[in-house]
Amino acid sequence: MGVAAGPIRVVVAKPGLDGHDRGAKVIARALRDAGMEVIYTGLHQTPEQIVDTAIQEDADAIGLSILSGAHNTLFAAVIDLLKEREAEDILVFGGGIIPEEDIAPLKEKGVAEIFTPGATTTAIVEWVRENVRQPAASGG
């Protein structure tokens, strides 16, 4: 698998019935301001819609934002759909109101990182840069 050219592409999504999207919009803007291409899906997305968008947009990563408490179910559904559609190379990270005791099981399931309240946009941008494929221009 080669390294794709161009900026890192991230789908930022709000799965489920959660209607609060300020945090997702802040993260989307921070990633965009850092030079990444961001596709924001809007509120009330199903896992199927999120995975479809990520595949259609040739995304490198999916950032899920959830405050409703349904993170275990919805994050797992996204991971499972990526596996089913042979798109496991799309990295999944998430944030929101996620209890500490749920983080390790989510990571075991395949979520690469979880950001809880208080995480800075700088830390999230740096994590994405370090963990998602590097642009082709970053030769050594």
N, CA, C and O of each residue as an XYZ file, in Angstrom:
560
protein
N       0.853     -1.186      0.000
C       0.000      0.000      0.000
C       0.887      1.234      0.000
O       1.715      1.398      0.896
N       0.730      2.090     -0.977
C       1.529      3.303     -1.078
C       0.943      4.429     -0.252
O      -0.156      4.325      0.293
N       1.697      5.496     -0.175
C       1.225      6.669      0.547
C       0.521      7.575     -0.447
O       1.088      7.940     -1.477
N      -0.702      7.932     -0.139
C      -1.483      8.783     -1.026
C      -0.940     10.206     -1.007
O      -0.421     10.678      0.004
N      -1.072     10.871     -2.139
C      -0.641     12.262     -2.225
C      -1.740     13.173     -1.691
O      -2.904     12.784     -1.596
N      -1.348     14.379     -1.351
C      -2.318     15.366     -0.908
C      -2.497     15.367      0.593
O      -1.892     14.573      1.313
N      -3.345     16.279      1.053
C      -3.547     16.414      2.490
C      -4.301     15.229      3.090
O      -5.002     14.498      2.390
N      -4.144     15.061      4.370
C      -4.897     14.049      5.114
C      -6.381     14.397      5.006
O      -6.774     15.555      5.152
N      -7.200     13.366      4.745
C      -8.653     13.554      4.612
C      -9.353     12.906      5.803
O      -9.179     11.716      6.068
N     -10.146     13.704      6.515
C     -10.820     13.229      7.717
C     -12.320     13.482      7.605
O     -12.755     14.597      7.314
N     -13.101     12.433      7.840
C     -14.546     12.579      7.978
C     -14.828     12.793      9.460
O     -14.438     11.975     10.294
N     -15.502     13.887      9.788
C     -15.924     14.164     11.160
C     -17.424     13.920     11.198
O     -18.181     14.498     10.418
N     -17.845     13.051     12.119
C     -19.236     12.608     12.117
C     -19.853     12.606     13.512
O     -19.166     12.416     14.516
N     -21.150     12.818     13.546
C     -21.952     12.759     14.762
C     -22.929     11.589     14.632
O     -24.015     11.746     14.074
N     -22.542     10.408     15.151
C     -23.442      9.257     15.024
C     -24.594      9.316     16.019
O     -24.473      9.887     17.103
N     -25.696      8.721     15.632
C     -26.814      8.557     16.549
C     -27.678      9.785     16.700
O     -27.718     10.658     15.832
N     -28.373      9.831     17.832
C     -29.399     10.848     18.046
C     -28.897     12.101     18.755
O     -29.661     13.041     18.975
N     -27.633     12.117     19.107
C     -27.031     13.268     19.782
C     -27.203     14.512     18.919
O     -26.873     14.499     17.734
N     -27.713     15.573     19.504
C     -27.974     16.789     18.741
C     -27.014     17.922     19.018
O     -27.254     19.049     18.582
N     -25.943     17.659     19.725
C     -24.992     18.712     20.081
C     -23.736     18.558     19.238
O     -23.027     17.558     19.349
N     -23.459     19.552     18.389
C     -22.334     19.391     17.468
C     -21.265     20.470     17.576
O     -20.402     20.556     16.702
N     -21.294     21.288     18.609
C     -20.292     22.348     18.733
C     -18.875     21.760     18.758
O     -17.998     22.236     18.038
N     -18.648     20.734     19.576
C     -17.321     20.129     19.675
C     -16.856     19.573     18.344
O     -15.703     19.766     17.958
N     -17.741     18.882     17.639
C     -17.376     18.319     16.337
C     -16.998     19.421     15.354
O     -16.057     19.268     14.576
N     -17.732     20.527     15.391
C     -17.426     21.638     14.487
C     -16.094     22.296     14.848
O     -15.343     22.709     13.965
N     -15.803     22.391     16.139
C     -14.521     22.960     16.576
C     -13.372     22.079     16.084
O     -12.373     22.585     15.572
N     -13.516     20.770     16.239
C     -12.469     19.844     15.786
C     -12.334     19.893     14.262
O     -11.220     19.924     13.739
N     -13.448     19.900     13.562
C     -13.410     19.966     12.097
C     -12.661     21.221     11.644
O     -11.839     21.164     10.730
N     -12.946     22.334     12.279
C     -12.279     23.583     11.900
C     -10.791     23.528     12.222
O      -9.971     23.980     11.423
N     -10.431     22.981     13.381
C      -9.016     22.887     13.766
C      -8.250     22.015     12.773
O      -7.137     22.361     12.375
N      -8.832     20.896     12.374
C      -8.179     20.014     11.403
C      -8.041     20.718     10.054
O      -7.002     20.629      9.400
N      -9.085     21.409      9.653
C      -9.052     22.154      8.389
C      -7.988     23.250      8.444
O      -7.218     23.423      7.499
N      -7.950     23.994      9.560
C      -6.974     25.067      9.698
C      -5.542     24.527      9.716
O      -4.598     25.255      9.409
N      -5.384     23.249     10.078
C      -4.070     22.604     10.087
C      -3.694     22.044      8.709
O      -2.658     21.395      8.564
N      -4.531     22.293      7.707
C      -4.213     21.887      6.346
C      -4.825     20.578      5.895
O      -4.514     20.090      4.809
N      -5.686     20.006      6.710
C      -6.323     18.749      6.330
C      -7.629     19.035      5.592
O      -8.237     20.093      5.754
N      -8.041     18.065      4.778
C      -9.351     18.156      4.141
C     -10.350     17.502      5.078
O     -10.163     16.358      5.494
N     -11.412     18.228      5.411
C     -12.390     17.731      6.369
C     -13.758     17.660      5.710
O     -14.205     18.605      5.061
N     -14.406     16.528      5.891
C     -15.767     16.332      5.430
C     -16.609     16.177      6.688
O     -16.489     15.174      7.391
N     -17.461     17.158      6.983
C     -18.326     17.090      8.163
C     -19.687     16.583      7.718
O     -20.326     17.175      6.848
N     -20.131     15.478      8.322
C     -21.360     14.832      7.857
C     -22.629     15.420      8.437
O     -23.715     15.167      7.915
N     -22.522     16.199      9.503
C     -23.715     16.747     10.135
C     -24.251     15.822     11.212
O     -23.656     14.790     11.526
N     -25.374     16.209     11.765
C     -25.981     15.490     12.889
C     -26.734     14.232     12.445
O     -27.104     14.076     11.281
N     -26.942     13.350     13.414
C     -27.842     12.197     13.293
C     -27.465     11.223     12.177
O     -28.325     10.763     11.425
N     -26.184     10.918     12.078
C     -25.713      9.997     11.052
C     -25.738      8.557     11.562
O     -25.423      8.296     12.723
N     -26.109      7.644     10.702
C     -26.032      6.228     11.057
C     -24.601      5.753     10.808
O     -23.877      6.364     10.023
N     -24.190      4.675     11.464
C     -22.865      4.123     11.154
C     -22.699      3.825      9.663
O     -21.617      4.025      9.110
N     -23.752      3.355      9.015
C     -23.688      3.053      7.584
C     -23.421      4.314      6.774
O     -22.609      4.297      5.849
N     -24.097      5.408      7.114
C     -23.874      6.660      6.393
C     -22.441      7.156      6.584
O     -21.816      7.646      5.644
N     -21.931      7.027      7.792
C     -20.578      7.490      8.097
C     -19.552      6.681      7.302
O     -18.653      7.254      6.687
N     -19.679      5.371      7.312
C     -18.734      4.517      6.585
C     -18.865      4.746      5.082
O     -17.855      4.816      4.381
N     -20.091      4.862      4.578
C     -20.285      5.149      3.151
C     -19.568      6.440      2.762
O     -18.876      6.491      1.744
N     -19.736      7.478      3.573
C     -19.095      8.764      3.283
C     -17.581      8.624      3.290
O     -16.906      9.130      2.394
N     -17.041      7.940      4.295
C     -15.591      7.784      4.400
C     -15.022      7.056      3.186
O     -13.977      7.441      2.661
N     -15.704      6.012      2.743
C     -15.236      5.256      1.580
C     -15.359      6.102      0.314
O     -14.423      6.166     -0.482
N     -16.512      6.751      0.126
C     -16.730      7.570     -1.070
C     -15.756      8.740     -1.144
O     -15.323      9.123     -2.231
N     -15.417      9.300     -0.006
C     -14.524     10.461      0.037
C     -13.050     10.072      0.113
O     -12.182     10.940      0.195
N     -12.767      8.780      0.085
C     -11.393      8.281      0.177
C     -10.699      8.852      1.408
O      -9.568      9.333      1.337
N     -11.401      8.788      2.538
C     -10.890      9.350      3.790
C      -9.769      8.492      4.356
O      -9.719      7.277      4.162
N      -8.880      9.163      5.058
C      -7.806      8.487      5.776
C      -8.233      8.159      7.199
O      -7.714      7.224      7.809
N      -9.184      8.932      7.726
C      -9.619      8.751      9.110
C     -11.064      9.199      9.276
O     -11.601      9.988      8.497
N     -11.670      8.654     10.336
C     -13.009      9.066     10.755
C     -12.888      9.526     12.198
O     -12.384      8.799     13.054
N     -13.355     10.742     12.459
C     -13.423     11.257     13.823
C     -14.875     11.280     14.262
O     -15.692     12.002     13.690
N     -15.195     10.493     15.273
C     -16.568     10.402     15.780
C     -16.705     11.236     17.045
O     -15.847     11.190     17.926
N     -17.773     11.987     17.126
C     -18.049     12.794     18.309
C     -19.385     12.355     18.885
O     -20.394     12.316     18.181
N     -19.386     12.026     20.174
C     -20.628     11.535     20.773
C     -20.742     11.981     22.221
O     -19.787     11.914     22.995
N     -21.928     12.432     22.558
C     -22.213     12.873     23.923
C     -23.385     12.115     24.523
O     -23.699     12.301     25.698
N     -24.029     11.274     23.748
C     -25.302     10.658     24.153
C     -25.164      9.425     25.028
O     -26.152      8.971     25.605
N     -23.959      8.871     25.140
C     -23.786      7.651     25.921
C     -23.866      6.377     25.102
O     -23.717      5.284     25.648
N     -24.097      6.495     23.813
C     -24.209      5.314     22.954
C     -22.889      4.992     22.256
O     -22.884      4.319     21.225
N     -21.775      5.465     22.805
C     -20.470      5.304     22.157
C     -20.083      3.841     21.959
O     -19.552      3.486     20.907
N     -20.341      2.983     22.954
C     -19.933      1.581     22.807
C     -20.605      0.930     21.602
O     -19.958      0.216     20.837
N     -21.878      1.173     21.438
C     -22.632      0.588     20.326
C     -22.264      1.221     18.988
O     -21.999      0.515     18.016
N     -22.248      2.549     18.940
C     -22.060      3.237     17.664
C     -20.620      3.166     17.162
O     -20.396      2.981     15.965
N     -19.648      3.308     18.048
C     -18.252      3.194     17.615
C     -17.988      1.783     17.099
O     -17.344      1.606     16.065
N     -18.486      0.780     17.822
C     -18.296     -0.615     17.406
C     -18.937     -0.864     16.044
O     -18.369     -1.573     15.213
N     -20.104     -0.295     15.813
C     -20.787     -0.482     14.530
C     -19.955      0.088     13.383
O     -19.866     -0.524     12.318
N     -19.347      1.254     13.594
C     -18.504      1.849     12.552
C     -17.298      0.952     12.278
O     -16.974      0.686     11.121
N     -16.637      0.488     13.331
C     -15.478     -0.405     13.177
C     -15.884     -1.676     12.425
O     -15.192     -2.103     11.501
N     -17.004     -2.275     12.824
C     -17.463     -3.515     12.180
C     -17.777     -3.300     10.704
O     -17.440     -4.144      9.873
N     -18.414     -2.188     10.370
C     -18.736     -1.901      8.970
C     -17.480     -1.670      8.136
O     -17.415     -2.089      6.980
N     -16.486     -1.006      8.715
C     -15.229     -0.818      7.986
C     -14.591     -2.170      7.671
O     -14.066     -2.376      6.577
N     -14.640     -3.092      8.641
C     -14.098     -4.437      8.409
C     -14.883     -5.150      7.319
O     -14.296     -5.743      6.414
N     -16.214     -5.096      7.401
C     -17.068     -5.752      6.411
C     -16.789     -5.246      4.999
O     -16.831     -6.008      4.033
N     -16.506     -3.960      4.896
C     -16.320     -3.339      3.581
C     -14.843     -3.258      3.180
O     -14.470     -2.553      2.241
N     -14.012     -4.007      3.926
C     -12.577     -4.082      3.652
C     -11.948     -2.692      3.575
O     -11.152     -2.402      2.682
N     -12.320     -1.846      4.526
C     -11.801     -0.472      4.596
C     -11.160     -0.227      5.962
O     -11.246      0.869      6.516
N     -10.518     -1.265      6.491
C      -9.903     -1.172      7.819
C      -8.712     -0.223      7.855
O      -8.223      0.117      8.933
N      -8.243      0.205      6.692
C      -7.138      1.161      6.661
C      -7.599      2.568      7.039
O      -6.765      3.454      7.222
N      -8.902      2.790      7.159
C      -9.426      4.077      7.610
C      -9.382      4.075      9.138
O     -10.080      3.296      9.787
N      -8.569      4.939      9.693
C      -8.363      5.021     11.139
C      -9.561      5.689     11.797
O     -10.070      6.690     11.293
N     -10.014      5.139     12.922
C     -11.153      5.705     13.650
C     -10.667      6.244     14.983
O      -9.997      5.545     15.743
N     -11.013      7.500     15.260
C     -10.768      8.087     16.571
C     -12.045      8.763     17.021
O     -12.932      9.030     16.211
N     -12.140      9.038     18.301
C     -13.385      9.594     18.796
C     -13.179     10.523     19.959
O     -12.090     10.633     20.523
N     -14.259     11.189     20.300
C     -14.221     12.099     21.425
C     -15.615     12.376     21.926
O     -16.612     12.041     21.285
N     -15.662     12.999     23.091
C     -16.936     13.356     23.683
C     -16.992     12.936     25.135
O     -15.970     12.833     25.813
N     -18.192     12.698     25.592
C     -18.408     12.279     26.971
C     -18.323     10.761     27.013
O     -19.311     10.059     26.794
N     -17.126     10.273     27.299
C     -16.874      8.833     27.305
C     -16.214      8.486     28.632
O     -15.111      8.954     28.915
N     -16.875      7.672     29.446
C     -16.296      7.318     30.747
C     -14.947      6.617     30.605
O     -14.722      5.857     29.663
N     -14.068      6.883     31.544
C     -12.713      6.300     31.542
C     -12.752      4.781     31.391
O     -11.924      4.208     30.684
N     -13.708      4.128     32.050
C     -13.762      2.661     32.013
C     -14.175      2.114     30.643
O     -14.021      0.920     30.388
N     -14.693      2.964     29.765
C     -15.083      2.516     28.424
C     -13.968      2.695     27.392
O     -14.065      2.160     26.287
N     -12.922      3.430     27.731
C     -11.877      3.741     26.748
C     -11.090      2.498     26.335
O     -10.924      2.249     25.141
N     -10.609      1.725     27.288
C      -9.819      0.527     26.936
C     -10.625     -0.455     26.083
O     -10.103     -0.940     25.079
N     -11.880     -0.768     26.440
C     -12.651     -1.676     25.570
C     -12.863     -1.121     24.158
O     -12.868     -1.881     23.189
N     -13.038      0.192     24.038
C     -13.191      0.780     22.705
C     -11.900      0.627     21.902
O     -11.939      0.328     20.709
N     -10.773      0.830     22.549
C      -9.488      0.668     21.866
C      -9.266     -0.792     21.473
O      -8.744     -1.073     20.395
N      -9.660     -1.717     22.342
C      -9.547     -3.141     22.014
C     -10.385     -3.495     20.793
O     -10.013     -4.361     20.001
N     -11.513     -2.820     20.649
C     -12.403     -3.066     19.518
C     -11.820     -2.523     18.210
O     -12.160     -2.997     17.126
N     -10.924     -1.509     18.326
C     -10.311     -0.972     17.118
C     -10.309      0.536     17.006
O      -9.796      1.075     16.025
N     -10.867      1.236     17.985
C     -10.818      2.698     17.974
C      -9.382      3.100     18.336
O      -8.863      2.679     19.370
N      -8.749      3.901     17.498
C      -7.333      4.209     17.673
C      -7.059      5.130     18.858
O      -6.050      4.970     19.544
N      -7.945      6.091     19.106
C      -7.739      7.023     20.210
C      -9.071      7.623     20.619
O      -9.989      7.761     19.810
N      -9.154      7.976     21.897
C     -10.331      8.640     22.446
C      -9.871      9.935     23.107
O      -8.933      9.941     23.904
N     -10.540     11.020     22.768
C     -10.272     12.320     23.374
C     -11.467     12.705     24.239
O     -12.605     12.731     23.770
N     -11.199     12.997     25.486
C     -12.272     13.352     26.422
C     -12.299     14.863     26.605
O     -11.397     15.558     26.138
N     -13.324     15.380     27.278
C     -13.390     16.828     27.497
C     -12.093     17.349     28.119
O     -11.530     16.739     29.029
N     -11.650     18.463     27.616
C     -10.400     19.051     28.076
C      -9.251     18.824     27.114
O      -8.229     19.505     27.199
N      -9.403     17.871     26.193
C      -8.365     17.662     25.184
C      -8.288     18.925     24.322
O      -9.316     19.484     23.940
N      -7.086     19.363     24.024
C      -6.942     20.572     23.218
C      -7.000     20.241     21.740
O      -6.699     19.123     21.322
N      -7.393     21.235     20.956
C      -7.410     21.038     19.510
C      -5.989     20.794     19.015
O      -5.785     20.032     18.070
N      -5.008     21.432     19.641
C      -3.610     21.215     19.259
C      -3.221     19.755     19.445
O      -2.592     19.160     18.569
N      -3.595     19.177     20.583
C      -3.265     17.773     20.846
C      -3.941     16.853     19.832
O      -3.340     15.876     19.386
N      -5.169     17.155     19.469
C      -5.898     16.322     18.509
C      -5.267     16.431     17.121
O      -5.067     15.420     16.447
N      -4.956     17.649     16.696
C      -4.308     17.852     15.401
C      -2.969     17.114     15.361
O      -2.666     16.434     14.380
N      -2.171     17.243     16.416
C      -0.875     16.567     16.458
C      -1.048     15.058     16.409
O      -0.292     14.373     15.720
N      -2.029     14.530     17.129
C      -2.264     13.091     17.121
C      -2.630     12.622     15.708
O      -2.110     11.613     15.232
N      -3.520     13.352     15.045
C      -3.914     12.964     13.691
C      -2.693     12.987     12.774
O      -2.483     12.056     11.998
N      -1.895     14.034     12.859
C      -0.691     14.118     12.010
C       0.264     12.956     12.261
O       0.864     12.431     11.323
N       0.407     12.555     13.511
C       1.356     11.500     13.866
C       0.840     10.089     13.583
O       1.632      9.162     13.415
N      -0.471      9.925     13.530
C      -1.038      8.584     13.453
C      -1.759      8.259     12.163
O      -2.007      7.088     11.876
N      -2.100      9.260     11.384
C      -2.743      9.052     10.096
C      -1.647      9.195      9.054
O      -0.644      9.867      9.293
N      -1.831      8.580      7.923
C      -0.787      8.585      6.888
C      -0.211      9.981      6.672
O      -0.912     10.988      6.773
N       1.050     10.009      6.381
C       1.741     11.268      6.150
C       1.622     11.665      4.680
O       1.665     10.797      3.808
N       1.474     12.961      4.387
C       1.447     13.390      2.996
C       2.742     12.991      2.279
O       3.801     12.913      2.902
N       2.653     12.742      0.985
C       3.797     12.284      0.195
C       4.949     13.277      0.243
O       6.104     12.883      0.080
N       4.661     14.552      0.463
C       5.709     15.575      0.470
C       6.630     15.470      1.664
O       7.663     16.139      1.691
N       6.298     14.656      2.653
C       7.098     14.591      3.875
C       8.217     13.559      3.743
O       8.262     12.579      4.487
N       9.096     13.785      2.811
C      10.246     12.892      2.619
C      11.296     13.122      3.676
O      11.295     14.159      4.340
N      12.214     12.148      3.847
C      13.166     12.274      4.916
C      14.517     12.523      4.467
O      15.426     12.651      5.287
